[in-house]
Amino acid sequence: MGNLRIDTINVYRIKMIIYNVTTNIHESVHDQWMTWMQEKHINDVLATGKFSSARMVKVLIEEEMGGVTYSIQYATENKETLQRYYDEDAPRLREEAMALFGDKMLAFRTELELISEH
């Protein structure tokens, strides 16, 4: 046990902000939305240069209102970069989504801070 050393400093150096967008999409436009998300929108968000990666996951709980719910998680290095995204890019990208899907899509956003990964 004398040689076992846990490097706790590296665990606490992890600083990452996750911009989480949870979206419920109506079944009538689901396939169109999924194609748009995977082929265009996520790439457009990443192309802003403000995020290092994105992950899309399906929420497994069925919503009373129907539809299918997904969470898209964009990783960025700090709140300042995220704020620049809000100021410089988000309005244009949100407008496109609304123009395409309108009231068939309901989204809410959450900011998360990564504390550690194990």
GULUMLUM-870423 format. One line per field, with one value per atom (N, C-alpha, C, O): residue number from 1; atom name; x, y, z. Coordinates in nm, 2 decimals. Example, Ala and Ser with C-alpha at 12.3 -4.5 7.8 and 13.67 -1.06 7.14 Angstrom:
2
nr (1; 1; 1; 1; 2; 2; 2; 2)
atom (N; CA; C; O; N; CA; C; O)
X (1.32; 1.23; 1.32; 1.42; 1.28; 1.37; 1.29; 1.34)
Y (-0.57; -0.45; -0.33; -0.33; -0.22; -0.11; 0.00; 0.11)
Z (0.78; 0.78; 0.78; 0.85; 0.71; 0.71; 0.79; 0.80)
end
This chain:
118
nr (1; 1; 1; 1; 2; 2; 2; 2; 3; 3; 3; 3; 4; 4; 4; 4; 5; 5; 5; 5; 6; 6; 6; 6; 7; 7; 7; 7; 8; 8; 8; 8; 9; 9; 9; 9; 10; 10; 10; 10; 11; 11; 11; 11; 12; 12; 12; 12; 13; 13; 13; 13; 14; 14; 14; 14; 15; 15; 15; 15; 16; 16; 16; 16; 17; 17; 17; 17; 18; 18; 18; 18; 19; 19; 19; 19; 20; 20; 20; 20; 21; 21; 21; 21; 22; 22; 22; 22; 23; 23; 23; 23; 24; 24; 24; 24; 25; 25; 25; 25; 26; 26; 26; 26; 27; 27; 27; 27; 28; 28; 28; 28; 29; 29; 29; 29; 30; 30; 30; 30; 31; 31; 31; 31; 32; 32; 32; 32; 33; 33; 33; 33; 34; 34; 34; 34; 35; 35; 35; 35; 36; 36; 36; 36; 37; 37; 37; 37; 38; 38; 38; 38; 39; 39; 39; 39; 40; 40; 40; 40; 41; 41; 41; 41; 42; 42; 42; 42; 43; 43; 43; 43; 44; 44; 44; 44; 45; 45; 45; 45; 46; 46; 46; 46; 47; 47; 47; 47; 48; 48; 48; 48; 49; 49; 49; 49; 50; 50; 50; 50; 51; 51; 51; 51; 52; 52; 52; 52; 53; 53; 53; 53; 54; 54; 54; 54; 55; 55; 55; 55; 56; 56; 56; 56; 57; 57; 57; 57; 58; 58; 58; 58; 59; 59; 59; 59; 60; 60; 60; 60; 61; 61; 61; 61; 62; 62; 62; 62; 63; 63; 63; 63; 64; 64; 64; 64; 65; 65; 65; 65; 66; 66; 66; 66; 67; 67; 67; 67; 68; 68; 68; 68; 69; 69; 69; 69; 70; 70; 70; 70; 71; 71; 71; 71; 72; 72; 72; 72; 73; 73; 73; 73; 74; 74; 74; 74; 75; 75; 75; 75; 76; 76; 76; 76; 77; 77; 77; 77; 78; 78; 78; 78; 79; 79; 79; 79; 80; 80; 80; 80; 81; 81; 81; 81; 82; 82; 82; 82; 83; 83; 83; 83; 84; 84; 84; 84; 85; 85; 85; 85; 86; 86; 86; 86; 87; 87; 87; 87; 88; 88; 88; 88; 89; 89; 89; 89; 90; 90; 90; 90; 91; 91; 91; 91; 92; 92; 92; 92; 93; 93; 93; 93; 94; 94; 94; 94; 95; 95; 95; 95; 96; 96; 96; 96; 97; 97; 97; 97; 98; 98; 98; 98; 99; 99; 99; 99; 100; 100; 100; 100; 101; 101; 101; 101; 102; 102; 102; 102; 103; 103; 103; 103; 104; 104; 104; 104; 105; 105; 105; 105; 106; 106; 106; 106; 107; 107; 107; 107; 108; 108; 108; 108; 109; 109; 109; 109; 110; 110; 110; 110; 111; 111; 111; 111; 112; 112; 112; 112; 113; 113; 113; 113; 114; 114; 114; 114; 115; 115; 115; 115; 116; 116; 116; 116; 117; 117; 117; 117; 118; 118; 118; 118)
atom (N; CA; C; O; N; CA; C; O; N; CA; C; O; N; CA; C; O; N; CA; C; O; N; CA; C; O; N; CA; C; O; N; CA; C; O; N; CA; C; O; N; CA; C; O; N; CA; C; O; N; CA; C; O; N; CA; C; O; N; CA; C; O; N; CA; C; O; N; CA; C; O; N; CA; C; O; N; CA; C; O; N; CA; C; O; N; CA; C; O; N; CA; C; O; N; CA; C; O; N; CA; C; O; N; CA; C; O; N; CA; C; O; N; CA; C; O; N; CA; C; O; N; CA; C; O; N; CA; C; O; N; CA; C; O; N; CA; C; O; N; CA; C; O; N; CA; C; O; N; CA; C; O; N; CA; C; O; N; CA; C; O; N; CA; C; O; N; CA; C; O; N; CA; C; O; N; CA; C; O; N; CA; C; O; N; CA; C; O; N; CA; C; O; N; CA; C; O; N; CA; C; O; N; CA; C; O; N; CA; C; O; N; CA; C; O; N; CA; C; O; N; CA; C; O; N; CA; C; O; N; CA; C; O; N; CA; C; O; N; CA; C; O; N; CA; C; O; N; CA; C; O; N; CA; C; O; N; CA; C; O; N; CA; C; O; N; CA; C; O; N; CA; C; O; N; CA; C; O; N; CA; C; O; N; CA; C; O; N; CA; C; O; N; CA; C; O; N; CA; C; O; N; CA; C; O; N; CA; C; O; N; CA; C; O; N; CA; C; O; N; CA; C; O; N; CA; C; O; N; CA; C; O; N; CA; C; O; N; CA; C; O; N; CA; C; O; N; CA; C; O; N; CA; C; O; N; CA; C; O; N; CA; C; O; N; CA; C; O; N; CA; C; O; N; CA; C; O; N; CA; C; O; N; CA; C; O; N; CA; C; O; N; CA; C; O; N; CA; C; O; N; CA; C; O; N; CA; C; O; N; CA; C; O; N; CA; C; O; N; CA; C; O; N; CA; C; O; N; CA; C; O; N; CA; C; O; N; CA; C; O; N; CA; C; O; N; CA; C; O; N; CA; C; O; N; CA; C; O; N; CA; C; O; N; CA; C; O; N; CA; C; O; N; CA; C; O; N; CA; C; O; N; CA; C; O; N; CA; C; O; N; CA; C; O; N; CA; C; O; N; CA; C; O; N; CA; C; O; N; CA; C; O; N; CA; C; O; N; CA; C; O; N; CA; C; O; N; CA; C; O)
X (0.08; 0.00; 0.09; 0.04; 0.21; 0.30; 0.32; 0.34; 0.30; 0.32; 0.19; 0.20; 0.08; -0.05; -0.06; -0.06; -0.08; -0.10; -0.22; -0.22; -0.31; -0.43; -0.40; -0.38; -0.41; -0.38; -0.51; -0.57; -0.55; -0.67; -0.67; -0.77; -0.55; -0.54; -0.59; -0.66; -0.57; -0.62; -0.77; -0.83; -0.83; -0.97; -1.04; -1.14; -0.98; -1.04; -1.00; -1.05; -0.91; -0.87; -0.97; -0.98; -1.06; -1.15; -1.25; -1.32; -1.25; -1.35; -1.42; -1.36; -1.54; -1.62; -1.76; -1.82; -1.82; -1.96; -2.03; -1.98; -2.14; -2.23; -2.35; -2.43; -2.37; -2.49; -2.59; -2.57; -2.69; -2.79; -2.92; -2.98; -2.96; -3.08; -3.17; -3.14; -3.28; -3.38; -3.49; -3.55; -3.52; -3.62; -3.73; -3.69; -3.85; -3.96; -4.01; -4.04; -4.01; -4.05; -4.17; -4.18; -4.27; -4.39; -4.36; -4.28; -4.44; -4.42; -4.43; -4.36; -4.52; -4.54; -4.42; -4.41; -4.33; -4.21; -4.08; -3.97; -4.09; -3.98; -3.87; -3.75; -3.90; -3.79; -3.72; -3.60; -3.80; -3.74; -3.65; -3.54; -3.70; -3.62; -3.49; -3.38; -3.50; -3.38; -3.28; -3.16; -3.32; -3.22; -3.16; -3.04; -3.24; -3.19; -3.09; -2.99; -3.12; -3.03; -2.90; -2.80; -2.91; -2.78; -2.70; -2.58; -2.76; -2.69; -2.66; -2.56; -2.73; -2.71; -2.70; -2.59; -2.80; -2.80; -2.68; -2.61; -2.66; -2.55; -2.41; -2.33; -2.40; -2.28; -2.26; -2.15; -2.38; -2.38; -2.34; -2.26; -2.39; -2.35; -2.20; -2.13; -2.15; -2.01; -1.92; -1.81; -1.97; -1.90; -1.88; -1.80; -1.95; -1.93; -1.79; -1.74; -1.73; -1.60; -1.61; -1.50; -1.72; -1.74; -1.76; -1.77; -1.78; -1.80; -1.70; -1.66; -1.65; -1.55; -1.62; -1.55; -1.74; -1.81; -1.96; -2.01; -2.03; -2.18; -2.22; -2.16; -2.32; -2.37; -2.53; -2.58; -2.59; -2.74; -2.78; -2.74; -2.88; -2.93; -3.08; -3.14; -3.15; -3.29; -3.34; -3.28; -3.44; -3.49; -3.59; -3.68; -3.58; -3.66; -3.79; -3.88; -3.82; -3.95; -4.05; -4.02; -4.17; -4.27; -4.34; -4.38; -4.35; -4.42; -4.57; -4.62; -4.64; -4.79; -4.83; -4.94; -4.76; -4.80; -4.77; -4.80; -4.70; -4.67; -4.53; -4.46; -4.51; -4.38; -4.27; -4.29; -4.15; -4.03; -3.93; -3.92; -3.86; -3.78; -3.63; -3.60; -3.55; -3.40; -3.33; -3.38; -3.21; -3.12; -2.99; -2.93; -2.96; -2.83; -2.74; -2.77; -2.62; -2.53; -2.40; -2.33; -2.38; -2.27; -2.16; -2.20; -2.04; -1.93; -1.85; -1.81; -1.83; -1.75; -1.66; -1.69; -1.56; -1.46; -1.50; -1.45; -1.58; -1.62; -1.75; -1.80; -1.80; -1.92; -1.91; -2.00; -1.79; -1.76; -1.78; -1.84; -1.73; -1.75; -1.89; -1.94; -1.96; -2.11; -2.18; -2.27; -2.15; -2.21; -2.19; -2.28; -2.07; -2.04; -2.13; -2.17; -2.15; -2.24; -2.38; -2.45; -2.43; -2.56; -2.57; -2.67; -2.47; -2.47; -2.45; -2.51; -2.36; -2.32; -2.39; -2.40; -2.44; -2.48; -2.62; -2.70; -2.66; -2.78; -2.91; -2.99; -2.92; -3.05; -3.07; -3.18; -2.97; -2.98; -3.01; -3.10; -2.95; -2.97; -3.11; -3.18; -3.15; -3.29; -3.40; -3.50; -3.37; -3.47; -3.49; -3.60; -3.38; -3.39; -3.48; -3.56; -3.46; -3.53; -3.68; -3.77; -3.71; -3.85; -3.92; -4.03; -3.84; -3.90; -3.93; -4.03; -3.85; -3.87; -3.98; -4.06; -3.98; -4.06; -4.17; -4.26; -4.15; -4.25; -4.30; -4.23; -4.44; -4.50; -4.50; -4.55; -4.43; -4.41; -4.29; -4.26; -4.22; -4.10; -4.10; -4.14; -4.07; -4.06; -3.92; -3.89; -3.85; -3.71; -3.69; -3.74; -3.61; -3.56; -3.41; -3.36; -3.34; -3.20; -3.15; -3.21; -3.05; -2.99; -2.84; -2.78; -2.78; -2.63; -2.58; -2.63; -2.49; -2.43; -2.28; -2.22; -2.23; -2.08; -2.04; -2.09; -1.94; -1.88; -1.80; -1.70; -1.82; -1.74; -1.63; -1.52; -1.67; -1.57; -1.62; -1.74; -1.53; -1.56; -1.49; -1.38; -1.56; -1.49; -1.50; -1.45)
Y (-0.12; 0.00; 0.13; 0.23; 0.11; 0.23; 0.30; 0.42; 0.22; 0.28; 0.34; 0.40; 0.31; 0.36; 0.51; 0.56; 0.58; 0.73; 0.77; 0.75; 0.84; 0.89; 1.03; 1.11; 1.07; 1.20; 1.28; 1.30; 1.33; 1.41; 1.54; 1.60; 1.59; 1.72; 1.72; 1.81; 1.61; 1.60; 1.59; 1.64; 1.52; 1.51; 1.65; 1.68; 1.74; 1.87; 1.97; 2.08; 1.94; 2.03; 2.02; 2.11; 1.92; 1.91; 2.02; 2.03; 2.10; 2.22; 2.21; 2.23; 2.18; 2.18; 2.22; 2.19; 2.30; 2.34; 2.26; 2.25; 2.20; 2.13; 2.21; 2.24; 2.25; 2.32; 2.22; 2.16; 2.19; 2.08; 2.14; 2.22; 2.09; 2.13; 2.01; 1.91; 2.01; 1.90; 1.94; 2.05; 1.86; 1.89; 1.78; 1.66; 1.82; 1.72; 1.75; 1.87; 1.65; 1.67; 1.59; 1.47; 1.65; 1.58; 1.47; 1.49; 1.36; 1.25; 1.28; 1.22; 1.38; 1.41; 1.47; 1.47; 1.53; 1.58; 1.52; 1.57; 1.41; 1.35; 1.31; 1.35; 1.24; 1.20; 1.31; 1.31; 1.41; 1.53; 1.60; 1.65; 1.62; 1.68; 1.61; 1.67; 1.47; 1.39; 1.41; 1.42; 1.40; 1.42; 1.56; 1.57; 1.66; 1.80; 1.81; 1.87; 1.75; 1.76; 1.70; 1.75; 1.57; 1.50; 1.54; 1.52; 1.59; 1.63; 1.78; 1.82; 1.86; 2.01; 2.08; 2.14; 2.08; 2.16; 2.14; 2.24; 2.02; 1.99; 2.03; 2.09; 2.01; 2.05; 2.20; 2.26; 2.27; 2.42; 2.47; 2.57; 2.41; 2.46; 2.43; 2.52; 2.32; 2.29; 2.38; 2.41; 2.42; 2.50; 2.65; 2.72; 2.68; 2.81; 2.82; 2.93; 2.70; 2.70; 2.71; 2.73; 2.72; 2.74; 2.61; 2.62; 2.50; 2.37; 2.27; 2.27; 2.18; 2.08; 1.95; 1.87; 1.93; 1.80; 1.82; 1.91; 1.72; 1.71; 1.57; 1.48; 1.55; 1.41; 1.42; 1.51; 1.33; 1.33; 1.20; 1.09; 1.21; 1.10; 1.11; 1.22; 0.99; 0.99; 0.97; 0.90; 1.05; 1.04; 0.93; 0.92; 0.83; 0.71; 0.72; 0.63; 0.83; 0.84; 0.90; 0.99; 0.84; 0.88; 1.00; 1.00; 1.11; 1.23; 1.22; 1.16; 1.28; 1.28; 1.35; 1.32; 1.46; 1.54; 1.47; 1.52; 1.35; 1.28; 1.32; 1.39; 1.29; 1.32; 1.24; 1.15; 1.27; 1.20; 1.30; 1.41; 1.27; 1.37; 1.33; 1.21; 1.43; 1.40; 1.51; 1.62; 1.48; 1.57; 1.58; 1.48; 1.70; 1.72; 1.80; 1.91; 1.75; 1.80; 1.85; 1.77; 1.98; 2.04; 2.08; 2.15; 2.04; 2.07; 2.19; 2.20; 2.28; 2.40; 2.42; 2.36; 2.50; 2.51; 2.60; 2.58; 2.70; 2.79; 2.86; 2.86; 2.93; 3.01; 3.13; 3.17; 3.18; 3.30; 3.25; 3.33; 3.14; 3.09; 3.06; 3.09; 3.00; 2.98; 3.11; 3.12; 3.21; 3.34; 3.40; 3.46; 3.38; 3.43; 3.36; 3.42; 3.23; 3.15; 3.21; 3.24; 3.24; 3.30; 3.43; 3.46; 3.52; 3.65; 3.65; 3.73; 3.56; 3.57; 3.47; 3.49; 3.35; 3.25; 3.19; 3.16; 3.19; 3.12; 3.18; 3.10; 3.31; 3.36; 3.31; 3.27; 3.31; 3.27; 3.12; 3.08; 3.04; 2.89; 2.86; 2.77; 2.93; 2.91; 2.95; 2.88; 3.06; 3.10; 3.00; 2.98; 2.94; 2.84; 2.72; 2.67; 2.68; 2.57; 2.60; 2.52; 2.72; 2.77; 2.78; 2.74; 2.83; 2.84; 2.70; 2.69; 2.60; 2.47; 2.39; 2.32; 2.40; 2.31; 2.38; 2.31; 2.51; 2.59; 2.52; 2.48; 2.51; 2.45; 2.30; 2.24; 2.24; 2.09; 2.05; 1.94; 2.16; 2.13; 2.22; 2.34; 2.16; 2.23; 2.20; 2.09; 2.31; 2.29; 2.38; 2.49; 2.32; 2.40; 2.37; 2.27; 2.47; 2.46; 2.47; 2.53; 2.39; 2.38; 2.39; 2.34; 2.47; 2.48; 2.39; 2.40; 2.30; 2.21; 2.23; 2.26; 2.20; 2.21; 2.07; 2.01; 2.02; 1.89; 1.90; 1.98; 1.81; 1.81; 1.71; 1.74; 1.59; 1.48; 1.37; 1.36; 1.30; 1.18; 1.06; 1.07; 0.95; 0.83; 0.71; 0.60)
Z (0.00; 0.00; 0.00; -0.03; 0.03; 0.04; -0.10; -0.10; -0.21; -0.34; -0.40; -0.51; -0.34; -0.39; -0.36; -0.25; -0.47; -0.46; -0.54; -0.66; -0.48; -0.55; -0.58; -0.49; -0.71; -0.75; -0.75; -0.85; -0.63; -0.62; -0.69; -0.72; -0.71; -0.77; -0.91; -0.96; -0.99; -1.13; -1.13; -1.22; -1.03; -1.03; -1.01; -1.08; -0.93; -0.91; -1.02; -1.02; -1.11; -1.22; -1.33; -1.42; -1.33; -1.44; -1.43; -1.33; -1.53; -1.53; -1.66; -1.77; -1.66; -1.78; -1.75; -1.65; -1.84; -1.84; -1.94; -2.06; -1.91; -2.00; -2.02; -1.93; -2.15; -2.19; -2.23; -2.34; -2.16; -2.18; -2.24; -2.17; -2.35; -2.41; -2.42; -2.49; -2.34; -2.34; -2.43; -2.41; -2.53; -2.63; -2.64; -2.65; -2.63; -2.66; -2.80; -2.83; -2.89; -3.03; -3.06; -3.03; -3.13; -3.16; -3.26; -3.35; -3.25; -3.34; -3.49; -3.57; -3.52; -3.66; -3.73; -3.86; -3.66; -3.72; -3.67; -3.69; -3.59; -3.53; -3.62; -3.60; -3.73; -3.82; -3.89; -3.90; -3.93; -3.99; -3.89; -3.92; -3.77; -3.66; -3.63; -3.62; -3.62; -3.59; -3.70; -3.67; -3.83; -3.94; -3.93; -3.95; -3.91; -3.90; -3.78; -3.80; -3.67; -3.55; -3.58; -3.56; -3.63; -3.65; -3.77; -3.77; -3.87; -3.99; -4.00; -4.07; -3.93; -3.94; -3.81; -3.79; -3.73; -3.61; -3.51; -3.48; -3.47; -3.38; -3.44; -3.38; -3.57; -3.64; -3.64; -3.63; -3.66; -3.66; -3.53; -3.52; -3.42; -3.28; -3.26; -3.21; -3.30; -3.28; -3.37; -3.33; -3.49; -3.58; -3.52; -3.57; -3.42; -3.36; -3.29; -3.26; -3.26; -3.20; -3.05; -2.98; -2.99; -2.85; -2.77; -2.65; -2.84; -2.77; -2.82; -2.94; -2.73; -2.77; -2.81; -2.88; -2.77; -2.81; -2.78; -2.72; -2.84; -2.82; -2.80; -2.86; -2.72; -2.70; -2.71; -2.64; -2.78; -2.78; -2.72; -2.75; -2.62; -2.55; -2.55; -2.55; -2.55; -2.55; -2.40; -2.33; -2.36; -2.23; -2.23; -2.32; -2.14; -2.15; -2.08; -2.09; -2.01; -1.95; -2.05; -2.12; -2.05; -2.15; -2.08; -1.97; -2.16; -2.12; -2.14; -2.23; -2.04; -2.05; -2.18; -2.24; -2.22; -2.33; -2.46; -2.57; -2.46; -2.58; -2.63; -2.56; -2.75; -2.81; -2.76; -2.68; -2.81; -2.77; -2.72; -2.78; -2.61; -2.55; -2.56; -2.54; -2.59; -2.60; -2.52; -2.50; -2.49; -2.42; -2.51; -2.54; -2.55; -2.62; -2.53; -2.48; -2.51; -2.41; -2.48; -2.54; -2.48; -2.54; -2.43; -2.33; -2.45; -2.35; -2.39; -2.51; -2.29; -2.32; -2.19; -2.09; -2.21; -2.10; -1.99; -1.87; -2.01; -1.90; -1.93; -2.04; -1.83; -1.84; -1.93; -2.00; -1.94; -2.03; -2.18; -2.26; -2.21; -2.35; -2.38; -2.49; -2.28; -2.30; -2.31; -2.40; -2.24; -2.25; -2.39; -2.45; -2.44; -2.58; -2.68; -2.78; -2.66; -2.74; -2.74; -2.84; -2.62; -2.60; -2.68; -2.74; -2.66; -2.72; -2.87; -2.94; -2.92; -3.06; -3.16; -3.27; -3.10; -3.19; -3.16; -3.25; -3.03; -2.99; -3.06; -3.11; -3.07; -3.13; -3.27; -3.31; -3.36; -3.50; -3.50; -3.58; -3.42; -3.42; -3.37; -3.42; -3.26; -3.21; -3.31; -3.32; -3.38; -3.48; -3.59; -3.63; -3.63; -3.73; -3.68; -3.76; -3.56; -3.50; -3.50; -3.53; -3.45; -3.44; -3.58; -3.60; -3.68; -3.81; -3.87; -3.94; -3.84; -3.90; -3.82; -3.88; -3.69; -3.61; -3.52; -3.47; -3.50; -3.42; -3.30; -3.21; -3.29; -3.17; -3.16; -3.07; -3.25; -3.25; -3.17; -3.15; -3.12; -3.04; -2.91; -2.92; -2.80; -2.68; -2.62; -2.60; -2.59; -2.54; -2.42; -2.40; -2.32; -2.21; -2.19; -2.23; -2.14; -2.13; -1.99; -1.90; -1.96; -1.83; -1.84; -1.93; -1.75; -1.74; -1.63; -1.52; -1.66; -1.56; -1.55; -1.65; -1.43; -1.41; -1.38; -1.28; -1.46; -1.43; -1.31; -1.30; -1.21; -1.08; -1.09; -1.06; -1.14; -1.15; -1.24; -1.26; -1.30; -1.37; -1.31; -1.27; -1.31; -1.24; -1.33; -1.29)
end
